[in-house]
Each structure stands twice: as C-alpha cells, then as structure tokens.
Amino acid sequence: MPPHDTIHDGLTLWRACEAAGLDVIGPADSQNLMREMYVCLTAIAMSTERAKIMSYATNPITRHPTVTASAFTSLQELAPGRLMMGIATGDSAIWSMGAKPAKLQYLREYIEAVKALCAGESITWEGQRFRPRWHSEAFDLPTYVMCSGPKTLRMAAEVADGAVVHMGFAPEDLAGVREVIDEGRRKANRDPKTFDIWWNAPIVFDKSYEEAANRNIGWFPRWLTMGSLEGKGIPNELKEKIRELNHDQHSLDNVYRGKDREEIIVERAKSLGIYDWLIHRSARLLGPPDVISDRLNELAASEGLVQWIFFLYSANTTPVSGSVDERLRLIKLLSSEVRPKLR
C-alpha cells in the first residue's frame, strides 16, 4: 500500500501490518507520486518493532550510491537487522521525470557499490573514489531485486541476496524462473538454495472469483513490455497484441491515477483476444478469502510458493486509492480470513 496519502495515514497502516503478523513492510519510491520513501522508512523504523523494512523499490538513477548507503546505514541504527534493500532498474520514478531505466550492468554495479559501502569498504564510482566516513558499524545489507524478466533475474541471482519475482505463475513460468536462478547462482559460485525468493501478485477480494476476474487479471502484464519482449514466453503471434495492451503504460495518470484502470486492462485484453492467455499465467488470487486461501495452498503444495508480497485490491480500492478504513479492512481480511487457512 504505497504512501500516497499522509505520513500519519501511513503510520496507521504500517502499524496495522505489523500487528497483523505480516513479515515485511515496503513503502514505494516514486517521488512524483508518493511521499518520500526514506522519510517513510524512517517513520516505519521508529514506529514498529518486529517487521522487516524494505525499499519497494528504489532505483539506481535518482540517488548516488553514497546517498543510498548513507540512508540505509542510518536506518540500521534505528532498526538493526530489519532492513531489506529492494531495487530495480526504475519504473514510475524514472519515466515520470523523462528519464530511461538503468541498464542491467549499471544496476549490478550500483548494488555492489551500495553493499560495499554499507560493509565499510571503499568503492570507485564513475571514476571517483569514495570511502564511508560516517563512523557507523559496518553491516551486510540484504538486497533484493524486483524481477520482471530473465535477464534481470539472472543478474540478481549472481549479485543479490534474493528477488521479488513477477514473471508469471503458470507451471512453465515457474520452471523458467528456477532455471534462470540456478544458472545465475552457479555462474557466481553460489548455492541456488541460498537465494531468497518472494513472489509478487495482487490479491483481489470480491464476492466471487468471476466478479474479481472481471475487474482484474490477477497479475501485472505491464512487465511483459518492460525492456525486451524476448525470454518472456510470449508467442510471436501475440507480441503486437501485448504491445497494444500496454501502449499507455508510461503515464502516472493512466497507470496509477486512472479510474478503473484494471477493468480497462481486462476489457482491452478481452477485445484483443488474449484474456485467457493472460489468466493462464496469472496467480489467480481472486475472489472471497476462502477461494484465495485455497489457491495459495495449491501454489504452495504444487510449486513451493510460500513467500509473498501482495498488493491488495477490493471493489472499493486499488493500491493507490481507497480510504484508510478500507485498507485496514483488507489487512484484516488477509490476516484473519486468509492466513489462518494456509496449510
């Protein structure tokens, strides 16, 4: 639930997440849309005690690596052992200011630089030498890359501690994810079993599966056209249709402020004849709590998917709209009606 309202509203929600037993709280980083992420992370660190705190997700473009390392080193003093740096090439924070996402090599070098600085090591960045002078205890900053394609995931497996993966949930998608992780970890002489995977999908609460599926596909097909279409399991005959589906994705008003945005995507997918293909690759966490818990149990039993980061939707809210009371209701639904039924 991004901090698009006031910090005070955010505090109410973040405390509710911890009280509900959720494991990670992750404010987003999108300076033209939401409250400043590091202010939010500081507020969370000072108002919670147990939950991990993740940047969800920062990028290597808007801040120099010394700025990011200094921020996380300071947060480590407030919330020792609770930090997770979530990072990606850049989404709305980048294109909303007219810039392009980072190249993967640049993201790799940025991750390595920030981790080194937090560990108390010197770095060379863009020809300049930097060493930490903040006189804080060195620490290992757990780093997670938000992955929506095989190239990013392979890089993450080589240099990061884990990933938040949104690359489709059909059996063939999940097999591909595991193959890429295995390749990347072995290339870096790291054990694939030590790579920490979190799966990212929306939960769409509604009276029935059918009603929810008419409002939301149950995943984010925007990732299919981020960067290259290659390696994403898209049949050649569908590529132009996928481009048409996502043709207006780089707009804050359309993607994050547009009324009924998800319903528009559903109708557009149906008109293009790709709705069934998209639903096949969806997590399909759609409908009333018991249907959602059954689906989560199915994914855990058949595919081993047990760590999730969710966006919560209902008929009255999206991740960037809805009253605080409605958001609190969704947190309660997740914690009291879905989670207790998980095996």
C-alpha positions as CSV (number, residue, x, y, z in Angstrom):
1,M,0.0,0.0,0.0
2,P,2.1,2.9,-1.2
3,P,2.4,6.1,0.9
4,H,0.3,8.3,-1.4
5,D,-1.6,9.9,1.4
6,T,-0.2,11.5,4.5
7,I,2.6,10.1,6.7
8,H,0.1,9.9,9.5
9,D,-2.2,7.6,7.4
10,G,0.8,5.6,6.5
11,L,1.7,5.0,10.1
12,T,-1.8,3.7,10.8
13,L,-1.5,1.2,8.0
14,W,2.1,0.2,8.7
15,R,1.4,-0.4,12.4
16,A,-1.7,-2.5,11.4
17,C,0.5,-4.6,9.1
18,E,2.9,-5.4,11.9
19,A,0.0,-6.1,14.4
20,A,-1.5,-8.4,11.8
21,G,1.7,-10.5,11.8
22,L,2.9,-9.6,8.4
23,D,6.6,-10.1,7.9
24,V,7.7,-7.2,5.6
25,I,6.6,-3.6,5.2
26,G,7.7,-1.9,1.9
27,P,6.9,1.7,1.0
28,A,7.4,2.6,-2.6
29,D,9.9,5.0,-4.2
30,S,8.2,7.3,-6.7
31,Q,9.0,10.9,-6.0
32,N,6.4,12.4,-8.4
33,L,3.6,10.2,-7.0
34,M,4.1,9.4,-3.3
35,R,5.7,10.5,-0.1
36,E,9.5,10.3,0.1
37,M,10.5,6.8,0.6
38,Y,13.3,7.3,3.1
39,V,11.1,9.5,5.3
40,C,8.6,6.7,5.2
41,L,11.2,4.1,6.0
42,T,12.4,6.2,9.0
43,A,8.8,6.5,10.2
44,I,8.3,2.8,10.0
45,A,11.6,2.0,11.7
46,M,10.6,4.3,14.6
47,S,7.0,3.1,15.0
48,T,7.4,-0.7,14.6
49,E,9.5,-3.3,16.4
50,R,9.4,-6.6,14.5
51,A,8.6,-6.4,10.8
52,K,11.3,-6.2,8.2
53,I,11.5,-2.9,6.3
54,M,12.1,-2.9,2.5
55,S,12.5,-0.2,0.0
56,Y,9.9,-1.3,-2.5
57,A,11.6,-0.4,-4.8
58,T,14.3,2.1,-5.1
59,N,16.4,2.6,-8.3
60,P,20.0,3.4,-9.3
61,I,19.1,6.6,-11.1
62,T,17.7,9.1,-8.7
63,R,20.3,8.8,-5.9
64,H,24.1,8.4,-5.9
65,P,25.2,5.1,-4.3
66,T,26.7,7.0,-1.4
67,V,23.4,8.6,-0.7
68,T,21.6,5.3,-0.6
69,A,24.3,3.6,1.5
70,S,24.2,6.5,4.0
71,A,20.5,6.3,4.2
72,F,20.5,2.5,4.9
73,T,23.4,2.9,7.4
74,S,21.4,5.4,9.3
75,L,18.3,3.2,9.2
76,Q,20.3,0.3,10.5
77,E,20.8,2.3,13.7
78,L,17.1,2.7,14.1
79,A,16.1,-0.9,13.0
80,P,19.1,-3.1,13.3
81,G,18.8,-6.4,11.4
82,R,15.4,-5.4,9.9
83,L,16.4,-3.8,6.6
84,M,16.0,-5.1,3.0
85,M,17.0,-3.0,0.0
86,G,14.5,-3.7,-2.7
87,I,15.8,-2.2,-6.0
88,A,15.0,-2.4,-9.7
89,T,16.1,-0.6,-12.9
90,G,13.4,2.0,-12.4
91,D,9.7,2.3,-13.1
92,S,7.5,5.4,-12.4
93,A,10.2,7.2,-10.5
94,I,12.2,7.3,-13.7
95,W,9.8,7.7,-16.6
96,S,7.8,10.3,-14.7
97,M,10.8,12.6,-14.9
98,G,11.6,11.9,-18.5
99,A,14.5,9.5,-17.9
100,K,15.1,5.9,-19.0
101,P,15.5,2.9,-16.7
102,A,19.0,1.8,-15.8
103,K,20.9,-0.7,-17.9
104,L,21.4,-4.0,-16.1
105,Q,25.2,-3.6,-15.9
106,Y,24.7,-0.2,-14.2
107,L,22.2,-1.7,-11.7
108,R,24.6,-4.6,-11.0
109,E,27.5,-2.1,-10.3
110,Y,25.2,0.1,-8.1
111,I,24.1,-2.9,-6.0
112,E,27.7,-3.9,-5.5
113,A,28.7,-0.3,-4.6
114,V,25.9,0.2,-2.0
115,K,26.6,-3.2,-0.4
116,A,30.3,-2.5,-0.2
117,L,29.8,1.0,1.4
118,C,27.4,-0.4,4.0
119,A,30.1,-3.1,4.7
120,G,32.6,-0.3,5.4
121,E,34.5,-0.7,2.1
122,S,35.7,1.9,-0.4
123,I,34.3,2.0,-3.9
124,T,35.1,3.6,-7.2
125,W,32.1,5.1,-8.9
126,E,32.2,6.8,-12.2
127,G,35.9,7.4,-11.9
128,Q,35.7,8.8,-8.4
129,R,36.9,7.1,-5.2
130,F,34.6,7.0,-2.2
131,R,35.0,5.6,1.3
132,P,32.5,5.7,4.1
133,R,33.3,8.3,6.7
134,W,30.1,8.1,8.8
135,H,31.7,6.1,11.7
136,S,28.9,3.6,11.9
137,E,29.2,-0.1,12.4
138,A,29.6,-2.0,9.1
139,F,26.8,-4.4,8.2
140,D,25.7,-6.6,5.4
141,L,22.7,-5.0,3.6
142,P,20.3,-7.7,2.3
143,T,19.5,-6.8,-1.3
144,Y,16.5,-7.9,-3.3
145,V,16.0,-7.2,-7.0
146,M,12.4,-6.7,-8.4
147,C,12.5,-9.0,-11.4
148,S,10.1,-9.0,-14.4
149,G,12.4,-10.6,-16.9
150,P,15.0,-13.4,-17.2
151,K,18.0,-11.1,-17.8
152,T,17.3,-9.1,-14.6
153,L,16.6,-12.3,-12.6
154,R,19.9,-13.8,-13.8
155,M,21.8,-10.7,-12.7
156,A,20.1,-10.7,-9.4
157,A,21.0,-14.4,-8.8
158,E,24.6,-13.5,-9.4
159,V,25.0,-10.5,-7.1
160,A,22.0,-10.1,-4.8
161,D,20.6,-12.0,-1.8
162,G,17.2,-12.5,-3.3
163,A,14.5,-11.4,-5.6
164,V,10.9,-10.3,-5.7
165,V,9.6,-12.2,-8.8
166,H,6.7,-11.3,-11.1
167,M,7.2,-13.3,-14.2
168,G,4.0,-15.3,-14.5
169,F,2.7,-18.2,-12.4
170,A,1.9,-20.9,-14.9
171,P,4.0,-24.1,-14.3
172,E,6.2,-23.3,-17.4
173,D,6.8,-19.7,-16.0
174,L,7.9,-21.0,-12.6
175,A,10.1,-23.7,-14.1
176,G,11.8,-21.0,-16.2
177,V,12.3,-18.8,-13.1
178,R,14.0,-21.6,-11.3
179,E,16.2,-22.5,-14.2
180,V,17.4,-18.9,-14.6
181,I,18.2,-18.6,-10.8
182,D,20.1,-21.9,-10.9
183,E,22.2,-20.7,-13.9
184,G,23.0,-17.3,-12.2
185,R,23.9,-18.7,-8.8
186,R,26.1,-21.4,-10.3
187,K,27.9,-18.9,-12.5
188,A,28.6,-16.8,-9.4
189,N,29.7,-20.0,-7.5
190,R,26.7,-19.5,-5.1
191,D,24.3,-22.1,-3.9
192,P,20.9,-21.7,-5.6
193,K,19.2,-22.8,-2.3
194,T,20.5,-19.7,-0.5
195,F,18.7,-17.3,-2.9
196,D,15.7,-15.9,-1.2
197,I,12.6,-15.7,-3.5
198,W,9.5,-13.7,-2.8
199,W,6.6,-13.8,-5.2
200,N,4.6,-10.7,-6.1
201,A,1.0,-10.6,-7.1
202,P,-2.2,-8.8,-6.4
203,I,-5.0,-10.2,-4.2
204,V,-8.4,-9.1,-5.5
205,F,-11.1,-9.5,-2.9
206,D,-14.7,-9.8,-4.2
207,K,-17.9,-11.8,-3.8
208,S,-16.8,-14.5,-6.3
209,Y,-13.9,-15.5,-8.4
210,E,-15.8,-14.5,-11.6
211,E,-16.5,-11.0,-10.3
212,A,-12.9,-10.4,-9.3
213,A,-11.6,-11.8,-12.6
214,N,-13.9,-9.3,-14.4
215,R,-12.2,-6.5,-12.6
216,N,-8.6,-7.6,-12.5
217,I,-6.4,-10.1,-14.4
218,G,-4.7,-11.1,-11.2
219,W,-1.2,-10.1,-12.1
220,F,0.6,-7.2,-13.8
221,P,1.0,-7.7,-17.6
222,R,2.9,-4.4,-17.8
223,W,6.1,-6.3,-17.1
224,L,5.8,-8.1,-20.5
225,T,6.7,-4.9,-22.4
226,M,9.3,-3.6,-19.9
227,G,12.6,-3.8,-21.8
228,S,12.6,-6.6,-24.4
229,L,9.7,-8.9,-25.1
230,E,12.2,-11.8,-25.5
231,G,12.5,-14.6,-23.0
232,K,9.1,-13.9,-21.5
233,G,7.2,-16.7,-23.0
234,I,5.2,-14.6,-25.4
235,P,4.2,-16.4,-28.7
236,N,5.2,-14.4,-31.7
237,E,1.6,-14.1,-32.8
238,L,0.7,-12.3,-29.6
239,K,3.5,-9.8,-29.3
240,E,1.8,-7.0,-31.2
241,K,-1.3,-7.5,-29.1
242,I,0.7,-7.4,-25.9
243,R,2.2,-4.1,-27.1
244,E,-1.2,-2.8,-27.7
245,L,-2.4,-3.9,-24.3
246,N,0.3,-1.9,-22.7
247,H,0.6,1.0,-25.1
248,D,-0.2,3.7,-22.5
249,Q,1.6,2.2,-19.5
250,H,4.1,5.1,-19.1
251,S,1.7,7.6,-17.6
252,L,1.2,8.3,-14.0
253,D,-2.4,9.3,-14.6
254,N,-3.2,6.2,-16.6
255,V,-1.4,3.6,-14.6
256,Y,-1.7,5.0,-11.0
257,R,-4.4,7.5,-11.0
258,G,-6.7,6.4,-13.8
259,K,-10.2,5.4,-12.8
260,D,-11.0,1.7,-13.2
261,R,-7.5,1.1,-14.7
262,E,-7.6,-2.6,-14.0
263,E,-11.1,-3.0,-15.5
264,I,-9.9,-1.2,-18.6
265,I,-7.0,-3.7,-19.0
266,V,-9.4,-6.6,-18.6
267,E,-11.7,-5.3,-21.3
268,R,-8.8,-4.5,-23.6
269,A,-7.3,-8.0,-23.1
270,K,-10.7,-9.5,-24.0
271,S,-11.1,-7.3,-27.1
272,L,-7.6,-8.3,-28.2
273,G,-8.3,-12.0,-27.7
274,I,-5.5,-12.5,-25.1
275,Y,-7.5,-12.6,-21.9
276,D,-7.5,-16.4,-21.5
277,W,-3.7,-16.5,-22.2
278,L,-3.1,-13.8,-19.5
279,I,-5.3,-15.5,-17.0
280,H,-3.4,-18.8,-17.5
281,R,-0.3,-17.0,-16.4
282,S,-1.9,-15.2,-13.5
283,A,-1.6,-16.1,-9.8
284,R,-5.4,-16.0,-9.8
285,L,-5.7,-14.8,-6.2
286,L,-9.2,-13.7,-7.0
287,G,-12.5,-13.8,-5.1
288,P,-13.5,-14.3,-1.4
289,P,-11.0,-15.2,1.3
290,D,-11.6,-18.9,1.2
291,V,-11.0,-19.1,-2.5
292,I,-7.8,-17.1,-2.2
293,S,-6.5,-19.3,0.7
294,D,-7.3,-22.4,-1.3
295,R,-5.3,-21.0,-4.3
296,L,-2.4,-20.1,-2.1
297,N,-2.4,-23.6,-0.6
298,E,-2.4,-25.1,-4.1
299,L,0.5,-23.0,-5.2
300,A,2.4,-23.9,-2.0
301,A,1.8,-27.6,-2.5
302,S,2.4,-27.9,-6.2
303,E,5.1,-25.2,-6.7
304,G,6.5,-24.4,-3.2
305,L,5.5,-20.8,-3.4
306,V,5.3,-19.7,0.3
307,Q,6.8,-16.2,0.5
308,W,4.5,-13.5,-1.0
309,I,4.4,-9.7,-1.3
310,F,0.9,-8.7,-2.1
311,F,-0.9,-5.7,-3.5
312,L,-4.5,-5.7,-2.0
313,Y,-7.5,-4.7,-4.1
314,S,-11.2,-4.7,-3.5
315,A,-14.2,-3.2,-5.3
316,N,-13.6,0.0,-3.3
317,T,-9.8,0.4,-3.5
318,T,-6.7,-0.1,-5.6
319,P,-3.1,0.0,-4.3
320,V,-3.1,3.8,-4.8
321,S,-6.7,4.7,-3.9
322,G,-9.2,4.0,-1.2
323,S,-9.8,5.2,2.4
324,V,-7.7,4.2,5.3
325,D,-10.6,2.3,6.8
326,E,-11.0,0.3,3.6
327,R,-7.3,-0.5,3.6
328,L,-7.4,-1.6,7.2
329,R,-10.3,-3.9,6.3
330,L,-8.2,-5.5,3.6
331,I,-5.3,-6.1,6.0
332,K,-7.8,-7.7,8.4
333,L,-9.2,-9.9,5.6
334,L,-5.7,-11.1,4.7
335,S,-4.6,-11.7,8.3
336,S,-7.8,-13.1,9.9
337,E,-9.6,-14.8,7.0
338,V,-6.8,-15.9,4.6
339,R,-3.7,-16.6,6.6
340,P,-5.3,-18.9,9.2
341,K,-6.4,-21.2,6.5
342,L,-3.0,-21.6,5.0
343,R,-1.5,-25.1,5.5
